[in-house]
Amino acid sequence: MEAYTWLWKWAAIEALEAHTDGWKILSNILLVNIIRADRISGPIPSPFLVESAHVVDIATATRIAQAAIFSEKDFQESFDIKQQGGMGLAVVLFVCAPRVNDSTSPSPYMFTVQRYPLHERPLGEHSGLRHLTQWQGVVKGVANGDLVISDISRMIESPPPTTVSAADLESQLEALEL
């Protein structure tokens, strides 16, 4: 999972619209459903596959994990980061089915929570930035080895990425059949 920290952070920023919606990060998390490699036959690029990723509110995440996912301390840290000009604290909940034939697992699923302090300044709602609506396809594609960074890099021409519109990037991702 750590090798993909950059991907989880990017996905949280896109999914939670952290650059433009200043409050969504305080009430929602990114939930990523993964499948362990030992449950899959054939070669795969990592020890897991991303099955799906989506945004859920904190109450739903707590109900799914049967434990507090976003504590008062997390809320305060996120609020403090925002007060200092950053985006906030992104919380990602990974939900993983247990190993095949693992009768020792007390729960049918395993949960891991990662917290990513996002101290970068948000661009703001008036920046013209539109979040990539196909972020789930990018996350699955990159994590599962179906999409390589060079595919995405080819979509972004020589100007800085902030000058490429999300609509252009989305149409190019659709051409890759995500």
Contact map, one row per residue, 1 for C-alpha under 8 A:
1111100000000000000000000000000000000000000000000000000000000000000000000000000000000000000000000000000000000000000000000000000000000000000000000000000000000000000000000000000000
1111100000000000000000000000000000000000000000000000000000000000000000000000000000000000000000000000000000000000000000000000000000000000000000000000000000000000000000000000000000
1111110000000000000000000000000000000000000000000000000000000000000000000000000000000000000000000000000000000000000000000000000000000000000000000000000000000000000000000000000000
1111111100000000000000000000000000000000000000000000000000000000000000000000000000000000000000000000000000000000000000000000000000000000000000100000000000000000000000000000000000
1111111110000000000000000000000000000000000000000000000000000000000000000000000000000000000000000000000000000000000000000000000000000000000000000000000000000000000000000000000000
0011111111000000000000000000000000000000000000000000000000000000000000000000000000000000000000000000000000000000000000000000000000000000000000000000000000000000000000000000000000
0001111111100000000000000000000000000000000000000000000000000000000000000000000000000000000000000000000000000000000000000000000000000000001000000000000000000000000000000000000000
0001111111110000000000000000000000000000000000000000000000000000000000000000000000000000000100000000000000000000000000000000000000000000001000000000000000000000000000000000000000
0000111111111000000000000000000000000000000000000000000000000000000000000000000000000000010000000000000000000000000100000000000000000000000000000000000000000000000000000000000000
0000011111111100000000000000000000000000000000000000000000000000000000000000000000000000000000000000000000000000000000000000000000000000000000000000000000000000000000000000000000
0000001111111110000000000000000000000000000000000000000000000000000000000000000000000000000000000000000000000000000000000000000000000011001000000000000000000000000000000000000000
0000000111111111110000000000110000000000000000000000000000000000000000000000000000000000011100000000000000000000000000000000000000000000000000000000000000000000000000000000000000
0000000011111111111000000000000000000000000000000000000000000000000000000000000000000000010000000000000000000000000000000000000000000000000000000000000000000000000000000000000000
0000000001111111111000000000000000000000000000000000000000000000000000000000000000000000000000000000000000000000000000000000000000111010000000000000000000000000000000000000000000
0000000000111111110000000000010000000000000000000000011000000000000000000000000000000000000000000000000000000000000000000000000000100010000000000000000000000000000000000000000000
0000000000011111110010011001110000000000000000000000001000000000000000000000000000000000000000000000000000000000000000000000000000000000000000000000000000000000000000000000000000
0000000000011111111111011000000000000000000000000000000000000000000000000000000000000000000000000000000000000000000000000000000000100000000000000000000000000000000000000000000000
0000000000011111111111011000000000000000000000000000000000000000000000000000000000000011000000000000000000000000000000000100000000000000000000000000000000000000000000000000000000
0000000000001100111111000000000000000000000000000000000000000000000000000000000000000010000000000000000000000000000000001111100010000000000000000000000000000000000000000000000000
0000000000000000111111000000000000000000000000000000000000000000000000000000000000000000000000000000000000000000000000000111110010000000000000000000000000000000000000000000000000
0000000000000001111111111000000000000000000000000000000000000000000000000000000000000000000000000000000000000000000000000001100000000000000000000000000000000000000000000000000000
0000000000000000111111111000000000000000000000000000000000000000000000000000000000000010000000000000000000000000000000000000000000000000000000000000000000000000000000000000000000
0000000000000000000011111110000000000000000000000000000000000000000000000000000000000000000000000000000000000000000000000000000000000000000000000000000000000000000000000000000000
0000000000000001110011111111000000000000000000000000000000000000000000000000000000000000000000000000000000000000000000000000000000000000000000000000000000000000000000000000000000
0000000000000001110011111111100000000000000000000000000000000000000000000000010000000011110000000000000000000000000000000000000000000000000000000000000000000000000000000000000000
0000000000000000000000111111000000000000000000000000000000000000000000000010011000000001100000000000000000000000000000000000000000000000000000000000000000000000000000000000000000
0000000000000000000000111111100000000000000000000000000011000000000000000000000000000000000000000000000000000000000000000000000000000000000000000000000000000000000000000000000000
0000000000000001000000011111110000000000000000000000001111000000000000000000000000000000000000000000000000000000000000000000000000000000000000000000000000000000000000000000000000
0000000000010001000000001011111000000000000000000000001111001000000000000000000000000000011110000000000000000000000000000000000000000000000000000000000000000000000000000000000000
0000000000010011000000000001111100000000000000000000111100000000000000000000000000000000011110000000000000000000000000000000000000000000000000000000000000000000000000000000000000
0000000000000000000000000000111110000000000000000000111100001000000000000000000000000000000111100000000000000000000000000000000000000000000000000000000000000000000000000000000000
0000000000000000000000000000011111000000000000000111110000000000000000000000000000000000000111100000000000000000000000000000000000000000000000000000000000000000000000000000000000
0000000000000000000000000000001111100000000000000111100000000000000000000000000000000000000001110000000000000000000000000000000000000000000000000000000000000000000000000000000000
0000000000000000000000000000000111110000000000011111000000000000000000000000000000000000000001111000000000000000000000000000000000000000000000000000000000000000000000000000000000
0000000000000000000000000000000011111011000000011110000000000000000000000000000000000000000000011000000000000000000000000000000000000000000000000000000000000000000000000000000000
0000000000000000000000000000000001111111000000111000000000000000000000000000000000000000000000011110000000000000000000000000000000000000000000000000000000000000000000000000000000
0000000000000000000000000000000000111111100101111000000000000000000000000000000000000000000000000000000000000000000000000000000000000000000000000000000000000000000000000000000000
0000000000000000000000000000000000011111100000100000000000000000000000000000000000000000000000000011000000000000000000000000000000000000000000000000000000000000000000000000000000
0000000000000000000000000000000000111111100000000000000000000000000000000000000000000000000000000011000000000000000000000000000000000000000000000000000000000000000000000000000000
0000000000000000000000000000000000111111110000000000000000000000000000000000000000000000000000000000000000000000000000000000000000000000000000000000000000000000000000000000000000
0000000000000000000000000000000000001111111000000000000000000000000000000000000000000000000000000000000000000000000000000000000000000000000000000000000000000000000000000000000000
0000000000000000000000000000000000000001111100000000000000000000000000000000000000000000000000000000000000000000000000000000000000000000000000000000000000000000000000000000000000
0000000000000000000000000000000000000000111110000000000000000000000000000000000000000000000000000000000000000000000000000000000000000000000000000000000000000000000000000000000000
0000000000000000000000000000000000001000011111111000000000000000000000000000000000000000000000000000000000000000000000000000000000000000000000011000000000000000000000000000000000
0000000000000000000000000000000000000000001111100000000000000000000000000000000000000000000000000000000000000000000000000000000000000000000000011000000000000000000000000000000000
0000000000000000000000000000000000001000000111111000000000000000000000000000000000000000000000000000000000000000000000000000000000000000000000110000000000000000000000000000000000
0000000000000000000000000000000000011100000111111000000000000000000000000000000000000000000000000000000000000000000000000000000000000000000000000000000000000000000000000000000000
0000000000000000000000000000000001111000000101111100000000000000000000000000000000000000000000000000000000000000000000000000000000000000000000010000000000000000000000000000000000
0000000000000000000000000000000001111000000101111110000000000000000000000000000000000000000000000000000000000000000000000000000000000000000100110000000000000000000000000000000000
0000000000000000000000000000000111100000000000011111100000000000000000000000000000000000000000000000000000000000000000000000000000000000001100110000000000000000000000000000000000
0000000000000000000000000000000111100000000000001111100000000000000000000000000000000000000000000000000000000000000000000000000000000000000100000000000000000000000000000000000000
0000000000000000000000000000000111000000000000000111110000000000000000000000000000000000000000000000000000000000000000000000000000000001000100000000000000000000000000000000000000
0000000000000000000000000000011110000000000000000111111000000000000000000000000000000000000000000000000000000000000000000000000000000001001000000000000000000000000000000000000000
0000000000000010000000000000011100000000000000000001111100000000000000000000000000000000000000000000000000000000000000000000000000000001000000000000000000000000000000000000000000
0000000000000011000000000001111000000000000000000000111110000000000000000000000000000000000000000000000000000000000000000000000000000000000000000000000000000000000000000000000000
0000000000000000000000000001111000000000000000000000011111011000000000000000000000000000000000000000000000000000000000000000000000000000000000000000000000000000000000000000000000
0000000000000000000000000011100000000000000000000000001111111000000000000000000000000000000000000000000000000000000000000000000000000000000000000000000000000000000000000000000000
0000000000000000000000000011100000000000000000000000000111111100000011000000000000000000000000000000000000000000000000000000000000000000000000000000000000000000000000000000000000
0000000000000000000000000000000000000000000000000000000011111110000000000000000000000000000000000000000000000000000000000000000000000000000000000000000000000000000000000000000000
0000000000000000000000000000000000000000000000000000000111111111000000000000000000000000000000000000000000000000000000000000000000000000000000000000000000000000000000000000000000
0000000000000000000000000000101000000000000000000000000111111111100010000000000000000000000010000000000000000000000000000000000000000000000000000000000000000000000000000000000000
0000000000000000000000000000000000000000000000000000000001111111111111000000000000000000000000000000000000000000000000000000000000000000000000000000000000000000000000000000000000
0000000000000000000000000000000000000000000000000000000000111111111000000000000000000000000000000000000000000000000000000000000000000000000000000000000000000000000000000000000000
0000000000000000000000000000000000000000000000000000000000011111110000000000000000000000000000000000000000000000000000000000000000000000000000000000000000000000000000000000000000
0000000000000000000000000000000000000000000000000000000000001111111110000000000000000000000000000000000000000010000000000000000000000000000000000000000000000000000000000000000000
0000000000000000000000000000000000000000000000000000000000000111111100000000000000000000000000000000000000000000000000000000000000000000000000000000000000000000000000000000000000
0000000000000000000000000000000000000000000000000000000000000110111110000000000000000000000000000000000000000000000000000000000000000000000000000000000000000000000000000000000000
0000000000000000000000000000000000000000000000000000000000000100111111100000000000000000000000000000000000000000000000000000000000000000000000000000000000000000000000000000000000
0000000000000000000000000000000000000000000000000000000001001100101111100000000000000000000010000000000000000000100000000000000000000000000000000000000000000000000000000000000000
0000000000000000000000000000000000000000000000000000000001000100000111111110000000000000001000000000000000000000000000000000000000000000000000000000000000000000000000000000000000
0000000000000000000000000000000000000000000000000000000000000000000111111110000000000000000000000000000000000000000000000000000000000000000000000000000000000000000000000000000000
0000000000000000000000000000000000000000000000000000000000000000000001111111000000000000000000000000000000000000000000000000000000000000000000000000000000000000000000000000000000
0000000000000000000000000000000000000000000000000000000000000000000001111111100000000000000000000000000000000000000000000000000000000000000000000000000000000000000000000000000000
0000000000000000000000000000000000000000000000000000000000000000000001111111110000000000100000000000000000000000000000000000000000000000000000000000000000000000000000000000000000
0000000000000000000000000100000000000000000000000000000000000000000001111111111000000000100000000000000000000000000000000000000000000000000000000000000000000000000000000000000000
0000000000000000000000000000000000000000000000000000000000000000000000011111111100000000000000000000000000000000000000000000000000000000000000000000000000000000000000000000000000
0000000000000000000000000000000000000000000000000000000000000000000000001111111110000001100000000000000000000000000000000000000000000000000000000000000000000000000000000000000000
0000000000000000000000001100000000000000000000000000000000000000000000000111111111000011110000000000000000000000000010000000000000000000000000000000000000000000000000000000000000
0000000000000000000000000100000000000000000000000000000000000000000000000011111111100001100000000000000000000000000000000000000000000000000000000000000000000000000000000000000000
0000000000000000000000000000000000000000000000000000000000000000000000000001111111110001000000000000000000000000000000000000000000000000000000000000000000000000000000000000000000
0000000000000000000000000000000000000000000000000000000000000000000000000000111111111111100000000000000000000000000011100000000000000000000000000000000000000000000000000000000000
0000000000000000000000000000000000000000000000000000000000000000000000000000011111111111000000000000000000000000000000100000000000000000000000000000000000000000000000000000000000
0000000000000000000000000000000000000000000000000000000000000000000000000000001111111100000000000000000000000000000000000000000000000000000000000000000000000000000000000000000000
0000000000000000000000000000000000000000000000000000000000000000000000000000000111111100000000000000000000000000000000000000000000000000000000000000000000000000000000000000000000
0000000000000000000000000000000000000000000000000000000000000000000000000000000011111110000000000000000000000000000000111100000000000000000000000000000000000000000000000000000000
0000000000000000000000000000000000000000000000000000000000000000000000000000000011111111000000000000000000000000000001111100000000000000000000000000000000000000000000000000000000
0000000000000000011001001000000000000000000000000000000000000000000000000000010011001111100000000000000000000000000001111100000000000000000000000000000000000000000000000000000000
0000000000000000010000001100000000000000000000000000000000000000000000000000111111000111110000000000000000000000000011100000000000000000000000000000000000000000000000000000000000
0000000000000000000000001100000000000000000000000000000000000000000000000110111010000011111000000000000000000000001111000000000000000000000000000000000000000000000000000000000000
0000000010011000000000001000110000000000000000000000000000000000000000000000010000000001111100000000000000000000001111000000000000000000000000000000000000000000000000000000000000
0000000000010000000000000000110000000000000000000000000000000000000001000000000000000000111110000000000000000000111100000000000000000000000000000000000000000000000000000000000000
0000000100010000000000000000111100000000000000000000000000000000000000000000000000000000011111000000000000000000111000000000000000000000000000000000000000000000000000000000000000
0000000000000000000000000000111100000000000000000000000000001000000010000000000000000000001111100000000000000011110000000000000000000000000000000000000000000000000000000000000000
0000000000000000000000000000001111000000000000000000000000000000000000000000000000000000000111110000000000000011100000000000000000000000000000000000000000000000000000000000000000
0000000000000000000000000000001111000000000000000000000000000000000000000000000000000000000011111000000000001111000000000000000000000000000000000000000000000000000000000000000000
0000000000000000000000000000000011110000000000000000000000000000000000000000000000000000000001111100000000001110000000000000000000000000000000000000000000000000000000000000000000
0000000000000000000000000000000001110000000000000000000000000000000000000000000000000000000000111110000000011100000000000000000000000000000000000000000000000000000000000000000000
0000000000000000000000000000000000010000000000000000000000000000000000000000000000000000000000011111010010011100000000000000000000000000000000000000000000000000000000000000000000
0000000000000000000000000000000000010110000000000000000000000000000000000000000000000000000000001111110000000000000000000000000000000000000000000000000000000000000000000000000000
0000000000000000000000000000000000000110000000000000000000000000000000000000000000000000000000000111110000000000000000000000000000000000000000000000000000000000000000000000000000
0000000000000000000000000000000000000000000000000000000000000000000000000000000000000000000000000011111000000000000000000000000000000000000000000000000000000000000000000000000000
0000000000000000000000000000000000000000000000000000000000000000000000000000000000000000000000000111111110000000000000000000000000000000000000000000000000000000000000000000000000
0000000000000000000000000000000000000000000000000000000000000000000000000000000000000000000000000000111111000000000000000000000000000000000000000000000000000000000000000000000000
0000000000000000000000000000000000000000000000000000000000000000000000000000000000000000000000000000011111000000000000000000000000000000000000000000000000000000000000000000000000
0000000000000000000000000000000000000000000000000000000000000000000000000000000000000000000000000100011111110000000000000000000000000000000000000000000000000000000000000000000000
0000000000000000000000000000000000000000000000000000000000000000000000000000000000000000000000000000001111110000000000000000000000000000000000000000000000000000000000000000000000
0000000000000000000000000000000000000000000000000000000000000000000000000000000000000000000000000000000011111100000000000000000000000000000000000000000000000000000000000000000000
0000000000000000000000000000000000000000000000000000000000000000000000000000000000000000000000001100000011111100000000000000000000000000000000000000000000000000000000000000000000
0000000000000000000000000000000000000000000000000000000000000000000000000000000000000000000000111100000000111110000000000000000000000000000000000000000000000000000000000000000000
0000000000000000000000000000000000000000000000000000000000000000000000000000000000000000000000111100000000111111000000000000000000000000000000000000000000000000000000000000000000
0000000000000000000000000000000000000000000000000000000000000000100000000000000000000000000011110000000000001111100000000000000000000000000000000000000000000000000000000000000000
0000000000000000000000000000000000000000000000000000000000000000000000000000000000000000000011100000000000000111110000000000000000000000000000000000000000000000000000000000000000
0000000000000000000000000000000000000000000000000000000000000000000010000000000000000000001111000000000000000011111000000000000000000000000000000000000000000000000000000000000000
0000000000000000000000000000000000000000000000000000000000000000000000000000000000000000001110000000000000000001111100000000000000000000000000000000000000000000000000000000000000
0000000000000000000000000000000000000000000000000000000000000000000000000000000000000000111100000000000000000000111110000000000000000000000000000000000000000000000000000000000000
0000000010000000000000000000000000000000000000000000000000000000000000000000000000000000111000000000000000000000011111000000000000000000000000000000000000000000000000000000000000
0000000000000000000000000000000000000000000000000000000000000000000000000000010010000001110000000000000000000000001111100000000000000000000000000000000000000000000000000000000000
0000000000000000000000000000000000000000000000000000000000000000000000000000000010000111110000000000000000000000000111110000000000000000000000000000000000000000000000000000000000
0000000000000000000000000000000000000000000000000000000000000000000000000000000011001111000000000000000000000000000011111000000000000000000000000000000000000000000000000000000000
0000000000000000000000000000000000000000000000000000000000000000000000000000000000001110000000000000000000000000000001111100000000000000000000000000000000000000000000000000000000
0000000000000000001000000000000000000000000000000000000000000000000000000000000000001110000000000000000000000000000000111110000000000000000000000000000000000000000000000000000000
0000000000000000011100000000000000000000000000000000000000000000000000000000000000001110000000000000000000000000000000011111000000000000000000000000000000000000000000000000000000
0000000000000000001100000000000000000000000000000000000000000000000000000000000000000000000000000000000000000000000000001111111010000000000000000000000000000000000000000000000000
0000000000000000001110000000000000000000000000000000000000000000000000000000000000000000000000000000000000000000000000000111111000000000000000000000000000000000000000000000000000
0000000000000000001110000000000000000000000000000000000000000000000000000000000000000000000000000000000000000000000000000011111110000000000000000000000000000000000000000000000000
0000000000000000000100000000000000000000000000000000000000000000000000000000000000000000000000000000000000000000000000000011111110000000000000000000000000000000000000000000000000
0000000000000000000000000000000000000000000000000000000000000000000000000000000000000000000000000000000000000000000000000011111110000000000000000000000000000000000000000000000000
0000000000000000000000000000000000000000000000000000000000000000000000000000000000000000000000000000000000000000000000000000111111000000000000000000000000000000000000000000000000
0000000000000000001100000000000000000000000000000000000000000000000000000000000000000000000000000000000000000000000000000010111111100000000000000000000000000000010011000000000000
0000000000000000000000000000000000000000000000000000000000000000000000000000000000000000000000000000000000000000000000000000000111110000000000000000000000000000000011000000000000
0000000000000110100000000000000000000000000000000000000000000000000000000000000000000000000000000000000000000000000000000000000011111000000000000000000000000000000001000000000000
0000000000000100000000000000000000000000000000000000000000000000000000000000000000000000000000000000000000000000000000000000000001111110000000000000000000000000000001101100000000
0000000000000100000000000000000000000000000000000000000000000000000000000000000000000000000000000000000000000000000000000000000000111111000000000000000000000000000000000100000000
0000000000000000000000000000000000000000000000000000000000000000000000000000000000000000000000000000000000000000000000000000000000011111110000000000000000000000000000000100100000
0000000000100110000000000000000000000000000000000000000000000000000000000000000000000000000000000000000000000000000000000000000000011111111000000000000000000000000000000000000000
0000000000100000000000000000000000000000000000000001110000000000000000000000000000000000000000000000000000000000000000000000000000001111111100000000000000000000000000000000000000
0000000000000000000000000000000000000000000000000000000000000000000000000000000000000000000000000000000000000000000000000000000000000111111110000000000000000000000000000000000001
0000000000000000000000000000000000000000000000000000000000000000000000000000000000000000000000000000000000000000000000000000000000000111111111000010000000000000000000000000000001
0000001100100000000000000000000000000000000000000100100000000000000000000000000000000000000000000000000000000000000000000000000000000011111111100000000000000000000000000000000000
0000000000000000000000000000000000000000000000001111000000000000000000000000000000000000000000000000000000000000000000000000000000000001111111110100000000000000000000000000000000
0000000000000000000000000000000000000000000000000000000000000000000000000000000000000000000000000000000000000000000000000000000000000000111111111111000000000000000000000000000001
0000000000000000000000000000000000000000000000000000000000000000000000000000000000000000000000000000000000000000000000000000000000000000011111111111100000000000000000000000000000
0001000000000000000000000000000000000000000001001100000000000000000000000000000000000000000000000000000000000000000000000000000000000000001111111100000000000000000000000000000000
0000000000000000000000000000000000000000000111011100000000000000000000000000000000000000000000000000000000000000000000000000000000000000000111111110000000000000000000000000000000
0000000000000000000000000000000000000000000110000000000000000000000000000000000000000000000000000000000000000000000000000000000000000000000011111111000000000000000000000000000000
0000000000000000000000000000000000000000000000000000000000000000000000000000000000000000000000000000000000000000000000000000000000000000000111111111000000000000000000000000000000
0000000000000000000000000000000000000000000000000000000000000000000000000000000000000000000000000000000000000000000000000000000000000000010011011111101100000000000000000000000000
0000000000000000000000000000000000000000000000000000000000000000000000000000000000000000000000000000000000000000000000000000000000000000000011001111111100000000000000000000000000
0000000000000000000000000000000000000000000000000000000000000000000000000000000000000000000000000000000000000000000000000000000000000000000001000011111110000000000000000000000000
0000000000000000000000000000000000000000000000000000000000000000000000000000000000000000000000000000000000000000000000000000000000000000000000000001111111000000000000000000000000
0000000000000000000000000000000000000000000000000000000000000000000000000000000000000000000000000000000000000000000000000000000000000000000000000011111111100000000000000000000000
0000000000000000000000000000000000000000000000000000000000000000000000000000000000000000000000000000000000000000000000000000000000000000000000000011111111110000000000000000100000
0000000000000000000000000000000000000000000000000000000000000000000000000000000000000000000000000000000000000000000000000000000000000000000000000000111111111000000000000000000000
0000000000000000000000000000000000000000000000000000000000000000000000000000000000000000000000000000000000000000000000000000000000000000000000000000011111111000000000000000000000
0000000000000000000000000000000000000000000000000000000000000000000000000000000000000000000000000000000000000000000000000000000000000000000000000000001111111000000000001001000000
0000000000000000000000000000000000000000000000000000000000000000000000000000000000000000000000000000000000000000000000000000000000000000000000000000000111111111100100001000000000
0000000000000000000000000000000000000000000000000000000000000000000000000000000000000000000000000000000000000000000000000000000000000000000000000000000011111111100100000000000000
0000000000000000000000000000000000000000000000000000000000000000000000000000000000000000000000000000000000000000000000000000000000000000000000000000000000011111000000000000000000
0000000000000000000000000000000000000000000000000000000000000000000000000000000000000000000000000000000000000000000000000000000000000000000000000000000000011111101100000000000000
0000000000000000000000000000000000000000000000000000000000000000000000000000000000000000000000000000000000000000000000000000000000000000000000000000000000011111111100000000000000
0000000000000000000000000000000000000000000000000000000000000000000000000000000000000000000000000000000000000000000000000000000000000000000000000000000000011011111100000000000000
0000000000000000000000000000000000000000000000000000000000000000000000000000000000000000000000000000000000000000000000000000000010000000000000000000000000000001111110000000000000
0000000000000000000000000000000000000000000000000000000000000000000000000000000000000000000000000000000000000000000000000000000000000000000000000000000000000011111110000000000000
0000000000000000000000000000000000000000000000000000000000000000000000000000000000000000000000000000000000000000000000000000000000000000000000000000000000011011111111011000000000
0000000000000000000000000000000000000000000000000000000000000000000000000000000000000000000000000000000000000000000000000000000011000000000000000000000000000000011111111000000000
0000000000000000000000000000000000000000000000000000000000000000000000000000000000000000000000000000000000000000000000000000000011110000000000000000000000000000000111111100000000
0000000000000000000000000000000000000000000000000000000000000000000000000000000000000000000000000000000000000000000000000000000000010000000000000000000000000000000011111110000000
0000000000000000000000000000000000000000000000000000000000000000000000000000000000000000000000000000000000000000000000000000000000000000000000000000000000000000000111111111000000
0000000000000000000000000000000000000000000000000000000000000000000000000000000000000000000000000000000000000000000000000000000000010000000000000000000000110000000111111111100000
0000000000000000000000000000000000000000000000000000000000000000000000000000000000000000000000000000000000000000000000000000000000011100000000000000000000000000000001111111110000
0000000000000000000000000000000000000000000000000000000000000000000000000000000000000000000000000000000000000000000000000000000000000000000000000000000000000000000000111111111000
0000000000000000000000000000000000000000000000000000000000000000000000000000000000000000000000000000000000000000000000000000000000000000000000000000000000100000000000011111111100
0000000000000000000000000000000000000000000000000000000000000000000000000000000000000000000000000000000000000000000000000000000000000100000000000000000100000000000000001111111111
0000000000000000000000000000000000000000000000000000000000000000000000000000000000000000000000000000000000000000000000000000000000000000000000000000000000000000000000000111111111
0000000000000000000000000000000000000000000000000000000000000000000000000000000000000000000000000000000000000000000000000000000000000000000000000000000000000000000000000011111111
0000000000000000000000000000000000000000000000000000000000000000000000000000000000000000000000000000000000000000000000000000000000000000000000000000000000000000000000000001111111
0000000000000000000000000000000000000000000000000000000000000000000000000000000000000000000000000000000000000000000000000000000000000000000000000000000000000000000000000000111111
0000000000000000000000000000000000000000000000000000000000000000000000000000000000000000000000000000000000000000000000000000000000000000110010000000000000000000000000000000111111
